[in-house]
Amino acid sequence: MIKKILFLSALTLAFSCKTPKKSIKEVNPEKYANTITASELKDHLYTFASDEFQGRDTGKPGQKKAANYLKDEYQKMKIASPLGGDDYFQDIPSSFFNNKYNDSENVVAYIEGSEFPDQIVVISAHYDHVGMDAEGNIYNGADDDGSGTVSILEIAEAFKDAVKDGYRPRRSILFLHVTGEEKGLLGSDYYTKNPIFPLENTVTDLNTDMIGRIDPVHKDNPNYIYLIGSDKLSTDLHELSEEINNKYTQFDLDYTYNEDNDPNRFYYRSDHYNFAKHNIPVIFYFNGTHEDYHQPTDTPDKIEYDLMARRAKLIFYTAWEVANRDERLVVDKTE
């Protein structure tokens, strides 16, 4: 009996001395960011931007194959769909495209927040590309935007690993892979006109479109990423973005294309803009154009995978901070 009492006392002491679990605000996210690796990005992209996907043209068999690839990856990671069950597709009827293109779909996955589940952090990328030409040349779209697409898969996995350890983000995160970007931002247009979650509850859209290459301007200094839109609607978001980069990744943040007089008008040319039109703060992550832009030569062997992994980590860290800070981002400007 005495032995039993001593054993129970020791057990009670062991439990009482156990280190209390940290709050998510005290957690160092580097452990989870480091699950975003060049090798896993490369494995994904060599499949996703292969000839098998036929250039992922909107509504075509290759795009459907790409959509199923994304769905399968989310199911493997046990990341749920916000639509429920096995339905990871936000279906877009051909009529929305004025019958110019076949039916298509956005692909969506979701991690529910622990404290502010109604507030949504969107991480987006377009997974379509321009398909094949009349001669049968395949436009693989490894950088545009296979790089953004597979980076979101790795970012999602990092958040899921944190959830497994008991650190669920305070705000919900929607991983949004949109179709029809190359046809005129059509998939993101459909989402913002038919949102799964109310737009007024959407905190930000962090949009990733081409982060796997080095443009000619930076060939001698590849430690860069272009940021577009970060200060257009929210001083909070811009300052947070700068602080996160200084703390974790130390990129040279290039705002050349963020200028109001940018002749390229890149701010208006990717899917974040459909969110910005609704006064939702955005950041567009971009490596700039290069000689293989919209060419059959945009292939996965030309991607800088170590650099791409670091850029994806920056996006993860930024999303982590937005999702877990006490206050929702303040919108202090209008589009």
Order of alpha helices (4+ residues) and beta strands (2+ residues): alpha-alpha-alpha-alpha-beta-beta-beta-alpha-beta-alpha-beta-beta-alpha-beta-alpha-beta-alpha
